[in-house]
Amino acid sequence: MGKCKEKPKYNVVSMRVSDEEKATLIEMTLQSCKSISRLMREAIRLYAQQAEAGVNRR
């Protein structure tokens, strides 16, 4: 059986990206040794923090 995780993640969010964006993500995973999912989670947290601070206002 699969290993038990302390905080399993059950929600899946799909999105479409261009070839260029996908290549950037792959390069980032190679440089950082992080998965695309982890990079996206970090990006969401950073965006949320900036939004809370009023940085992302138009």
Order of alpha helices (4+ residues) and beta strands (2+ residues): alpha-alpha
